[in-house]
């Protein structure tokens, strides 16, 4: 799920996933709706997009890492 505060957004609570491809890097500017990660599960890809415009402040997983429900994937510092 997604948790928003006044200045930042944490993105990426996910179901059990076989792998993850990160499409952004720390410091990148993103627009609301821009793809930030592709989660792969059961031979299907799930594109996850930025819920807000802002700057990628942290990437909390490694490329290809297996993640589970509740894992924070990307943190976005919302634009003001």
C-alpha positions as CSV (number, residue, x, y, z in Angstrom):
1,X,0.0,0.0,0.0
2,X,1.0,3.7,-0.2
3,X,1.5,5.9,2.8
4,X,1.7,9.7,2.2
5,X,2.8,12.5,4.5
6,X,3.0,16.2,3.8
7,X,6.4,16.1,2.2
8,X,7.1,12.5,1.2
9,X,5.6,9.3,-0.1
10,X,6.7,5.8,0.5
11,X,5.8,3.5,-2.4
12,X,5.8,-0.2,-2.9
13,X,4.0,-2.4,-0.5
14,X,3.7,-5.4,-2.7
15,X,2.5,-9.0,-2.7
16,X,5.1,-11.8,-2.8
17,X,7.1,-11.1,-5.9
18,X,9.6,-13.2,-7.9
19,X,11.8,-10.2,-8.8
20,X,11.9,-6.5,-9.3
21,X,13.3,-4.1,-11.9
22,X,13.9,-0.6,-10.7
23,X,13.5,2.0,-13.5
24,X,14.7,5.1,-11.6
25,X,17.8,6.0,-9.5
26,X,18.3,8.0,-6.3
27,X,18.1,11.7,-7.1
28,X,15.9,11.2,-10.2
29,X,13.0,13.6,-10.7
30,X,9.7,11.7,-11.4
31,X,6.3,12.8,-12.4
32,X,3.1,11.5,-11.0
33,X,2.1,8.4,-13.0
34,X,5.7,7.7,-14.2
35,X,6.9,4.1,-14.0
36,X,9.3,3.6,-11.2
37,X,9.4,-0.2,-10.8
38,X,8.3,-3.4,-12.6
39,X,7.4,-6.2,-10.3
40,X,7.4,-9.7,-11.7
41,X,5.2,-12.4,-10.3
42,X,3.9,-15.6,-11.8
43,X,5.3,-14.7,-15.2
44,X,3.4,-11.4,-15.2
45,X,4.7,-7.9,-14.9
46,X,3.1,-5.3,-12.7
47,X,4.2,-1.7,-13.5
48,X,4.2,0.5,-10.5
49,X,4.0,4.3,-11.0
50,X,4.9,7.3,-8.9
51,X,1.9,8.4,-6.9
52,X,3.2,11.9,-6.6
53,X,5.7,14.1,-8.5
54,X,9.0,14.5,-6.7
55,X,12.6,13.2,-6.2
56,X,13.6,9.6,-5.6
57,X,15.1,9.9,-2.1
58,X,15.8,6.2,-1.6
59,X,15.7,2.8,-3.3
60,X,15.2,0.2,-0.6
61,X,15.6,-3.0,-2.8
62,X,18.3,-4.3,-5.1
63,X,17.7,-5.0,-8.8
64,X,16.3,-8.5,-9.2
65,X,15.7,-8.9,-5.4
66,X,12.8,-11.0,-4.3
67,X,10.5,-9.0,-2.2
68,X,7.5,-9.8,0.0
69,X,4.3,-8.0,1.1
70,X,4.9,-4.8,2.9
71,X,8.4,-4.2,1.6
72,X,9.1,-0.5,0.8
73,X,10.6,-0.4,-2.7
74,X,11.1,3.3,-3.5
75,X,10.8,6.4,-1.4
76,X,9.8,9.7,-3.1
77,X,10.3,13.2,-1.6
78,X,7.2,15.0,-2.9
79,X,7.6,18.3,-4.8
80,X,6.2,21.3,-3.1
